[in-house]
Amino acid sequence: MSNDIFLIGVDGGGTGTRAVLADGQERELAQGNGGPSGLALGIDAAWRAIEAACTDACARAGVPFDWQRCVLGCGLAGANHREWLSAFRASAPLAALAVESDAYTTVVGAHGGAPGVVVALGTGSIAAALDEAGVCRIAGGYGFPSGDEASGAWLGLRALSYAQQALDGRAPLDAFAQALVAHTGASDRDALVVWSCEANQTAYACLAPIVLAHRDHPAAARWIEQAGVEIGKMIDALDPAAALPVALCGGLADALASAVLEPHRARLVAPQADSAHGALRLAAREAARLGLTARQ
């Protein structure tokens, strides 16, 4: 592949976009960042954020940005929505494009394209498994508040319930409860009701660090223990034979790893790379399919 062609892997979600730029030999040159590009936020907004992240990466590498010199691999939140994906492809400013869900690129990145399981734990949660045939299967990830078990928002929802009960006397107004209430800025019951009505998934997830900071508190310890159980359920659903390595990814991965029970804990491995690098593998695969590289 000519050095004049660049490979770009993009990890796009509801909070931000990251691009990894590589040359034709898949040597990483730079990384860039942009705004949210989850497809639920709109197709035009997604492409603007992706272009911003790619432009940033090229600027950091000291190379001019030109879509026609790029092969783009994307792992995007919302890519499983057929209409959104079709509209995203139709609006593409380049022909050399491969798109998968962010769950797919996360598991590809975590295990270097080899079979394995990943459980992504951040604001939300989802688990994915890649088999020998390259087929990706999903567990969880149905969204907040009904799903996304063991996620930051899932922990935060339970924490808010505890704060509510503490504020009106059903639970002790201890240091844990006081920290939760203080975070919301509520001074009384009515103010806490307003906060809970206006809070979205991200706002609830912001309570998770308080839960983790008070993990010795009986209530927090109970939720963290349950999070470990929920992680195990996702692993079992995707790999009932217990044959695949498992990687935890996302902002809560390190904090919740100790909550994973045996025998699942013994199968945990460190992720090799992240979703953006998994998307870079997509770009390399697409380049090979187009006859631009020798990679298969």
N, C-alpha and C positions, 0 to 999 in steps of 0.2 A: 504494500500500500504506500502511496506517495506520502512523503512527510508534509505535503501541502494540504492533506486531508486530516481533519481532527475528529476524534471520538469524544462525545460528551455524554456523561451519565447524569441524570437528573432525578432527585428525590423530591417530590412535591406533595405537600400536605396542607392542612388548614391553618398552620401557624407560620410556615415559611418554606422556602425552596433552596436546595443546595445543588450546585453543579460541580462535577469533577471533569476537568479537561485533560485529555491525553492526546499524544501524537499517534501517528499511524501504526507504531509498534506497541501501542498500549502503555507507553511510559507516561506516568502522570506528570502534568505540567503545573497545574494550579487548581484551586477551588474557588468558587464564587457563591454569593448568596443573593436571594431575592425575596420578595414578599410571598404571601400564600398563593398556592397554585392548585389546591384541591378543586376538582371539577365542579363540586357543589357551589363554589363561589362564582362560577361563570366562566365560560370558555375564553372570552377575550381577556379577562383578568388573569386566567391561568397562563395564557401565552405571553402576556406582558411580564409576569413574574419570572417565567422561564427565560425569556429573552434577557431580562435584567441580570439574572444569575449567570447566564452564559457570557454575557458581555463583561460582567465583573471578573469571571474566571479568565477570560482572554486578556483583559487589561492587566491582571496580576501576572500573567505569563508573558506579557509584552508582545502579544500577537494580535493582529487586527481581527475583529469579529465579522464573519460572513457566513450566513446560513448555508450558502451553496457549497461551502468547504467543509461542512459538518455532517457527521452521522450521529443522530441523536437517539439515545435510549432513555425512556422515561418510566419511572415507577410512581404512579399518581394515585392519591386518594380519590375514589370515585370512578376509577377506570372500569369497574365492573358494571357500571350503569351504561347499558348499550347506547342509549340515545346521546348521553354526554360524550362517550368515547367517539361515536360517529361524528358528532359536531366538532370535537377536538381535532380529529384527523382531517376533516374537511377544511379546517382553518389553518392547517399546518403551513408554515412558510418554507418548508423544505420537503423533498421527496424521501430522503433517507431517514426514516423514522420508525422506531419500534416502541410500542407502549404496552405496559402491563400494570397490574395493581401494585401499590407500594408494598403489600404483603408479599407478593412474588419476588420483587427485587430485594426485599429484606432477607428472605430465606436464601436466595441465591448468593447474596453478599456474605451472609453469616457462615455459610458452608462452602464457599468458593465454587458454587455451581454443582457440588456433590449432593447426594441425598441427605436429608436431615430435617429436623423440626426447629422452628423458631417460635418463641412467644414474645411478642412485642408489647411492652408495658410502659405506657406514657400517660398522656391525658386520657386516651382510650386504650383499648387492648384488642389484640387479635392474634391468632396462632395460625401458622401455615406449615405445611410439610411438602417437600419435594421428593418424588420417588425416582427410581432408576430410569423410568421412561421420560422424566422431565415434566411429569404432570404435577401440578400444584393443587393441593386441597386445603380448605380453610375451616377453622373452627372458631366460634366466637365472633367478636367484631360487629355485633348487631347494633351497637350504638347506645349512647346514654339517653335515658336512665335505665332502660330495660335490660341492657346487656353490658358489654365492656367490663366484665368481671376482673377483679384484681388491678384495675387501672387507678390512676390518680383521681378521676372523677368518681369512681365507685367508692373509694376510700373517703373522699370528701363528702359524699352524700350521707354516709353513715356518721361522719363526724358532725355534720350539721344537725342531724337528728339528736345526737347527744347534747349538743349545745342548746338546742331548743328545750330539751327536757331539763337541763341544768338551770336554764334561765327562769323556768316557772316552778322549780322545786321538785320535779320528778327524779332528778339525779343530782349528785353533789356539784355545787358550783366550785369545783376544784381548779387547780392551776391549768389543767388540760382544757377544761371548759372555758375558763377565762381567756386562754390564748386563742381559742377558736372564735369566741365572741369578739375579742379585740380585733382579730383579723377582718371580720366583716364590718367593723366600724359601728355596729349596732349598740345603742345605749339602753334599749328596752325591747320588750316583746314585739311591739308594732314595727320597730325599725328592723328587727331580724326577719319578720314576715316580709317586709318590703325587699330586703336583700335576697331572700330565698326565691321570691317571685321573679326577680330581675336577673338572677345568676344563671349563666349558661354552663356548659360542660367545662370550659376552661376555668371559670370562677370556682367551681366545686373542686377541680383538680388542684387549685392553689391551696386548698386546705390539707392536702396530702402530706406536705413536708411537716406540718404541725403534728399530724398523726405519727409520723415516723420519729419525730423528735421526742414524742412521749410514748414510745413503743413499749415501755414497761408498765404503762397504765393498763389496768385490766380490760377496759373497753378497746383501746388501741391494739393491745396484744391479741385480743379475740379476732378483730378484723384482719390483722396481718396473718394470723394463723389460717383464717378462712381464705385469704388471698392465695396462700400456698396450696390449699386444697383445690381452689378453682384453677390454678395453673396446672396442677396435676390432671384435672379432668380434661383440659384442652389437649394436653400431651397424649393422654390415653385415647381420646377420640380420633386423633390423627395417626397414632402409631400403637395400636393395641398389642402388637407383637413385641413391643419394646426393643426394636432392632436398630433404631436410628439415634444418632447423637442429637442433643437438644441444646440450643443456645437461647439465652434470654437477652433481649435487646430493649432499648429505650431508656428513658430517664429514670425509671424505677427498677430497672433490672438488678443493679447491685444491691439496692435496699431490700428487695424481696427475695433474693436468691437463697438466703438462709431460711426462709419460710417454706421453701419447696421441700416436700417430704421424701424420704427414701421409699422406693428405690429410684425415684425420678432424679433426686439430687445427684446420685452417682453418675448419671448420664449427662450432666451439664458440662458443656465445653464453652470456652471463650469464643465469641464470634470472630471470624477472620476479618470481616470488613462490614461496612454498613450498607444501607439501601442504595445510596448514591453510587457506590462501587459495584453493587449488584446491577444497577442500571447501566453502568459502563460496560459490563459484560454483555448486556443486551445490545448496546451500540456496536460492539465488536462482532457479535453474531450477525447483526444486520448488515454490517459492512462486508462480511464474508459471503452472506447470501447474495449480495449485489455484485459480487466478484471484485470487490475492492481490496480484499485481503485474502491470504491463504488460510486463515483460521476457519475451522469448521465448528 
